[in-house]
């Protein structure tokens, strides 16, 4: 049994220290940049309303925010956003 969830901060140096970017699913409580995937049939209220770490949204409904919002099929646009935001430093 695992009593506490392993944090990304502890996993990255141990397993991913030689990569440019790590994408992870879950870790909603981590203090790290997030891209919310919000489906209308699963989430009544989007997380970006209460989580300041969300930097973009992928949703099948219109987004009422100034954050970048991508439709489910906008894979290239989302990849371009990730590259501009994290890899063009």
N, C-alpha and C positions, 0 to 999 in steps of 0.2 A: 504494500500500500504506500502510495505517495501522499504525504501529509500536506505538502505545499507545492505549488506549481513552480517549476524551474523558470527563472526569469530569462529574458532575452539577453540581458547584460551578462549573465553568467554563461550562457550557451555560445554566444558569438566568439569570444576569444578562444574557447576550447575547441570548437568545431569549424568555425568559419573565418579564421583570422587572415586568410589569404584571398578573400573574395572582395569584390567591389560593392556588392549590395546583397542584402538578405531580405527575402520576402517571407513573411510568416502569417499563418492564419491563426486567429484567436488572440490571446494576449490583450484583451480589451482593457485591462487595468494598467498596462504598461504606460509609462510616461515617454512615449516615442511617437514619431509621426505615423499616422494611420490613414488608409484609404478605406472608407466605409462602403460596403456592398449592402445596399438597402433594397430589398424586394418588398413590394406593396403587400403581397400575400403573407409575408412573414413578420414584418415590422410595422406596427401601427405608428410608432413615433421614432423618427430617425435619431441615431446616436449623436450626430453632429450638433444637435441642439444643446447637448450637455457636455460634450467632450471637446476641449480646445485643442487636442492633439490631432484631430481629424483635419487633413489638408486637402482632401478631395473626396468625391462621392461617385459611386457607380450605382445607378438606380434605373428601375423600369417606370418610374413616375417623375414628373417635373420636380426640380429641386428649387426650393424657395430660400436661396442663400447666395452669397457672393463667392462661395467656394467653387472651384472647378467641378463641373458635374458631367459625367459621361454616361451614355446609354450602354446597355449590356453588350451591344455589338461594336462599340467604339474601342476595340482592342489596340489598334495602331495609335490612336489619339492618346489613350491612357499610357501606352508604352513611351510615347514621346514626352508626355508630362513627367513620368518617372525619370526618364533620362535627363531632361532639363533640370529637374528639381534636385536629383541626387548624384548624377554622374558627370555633370558639366561644371564641376568645381575646380 
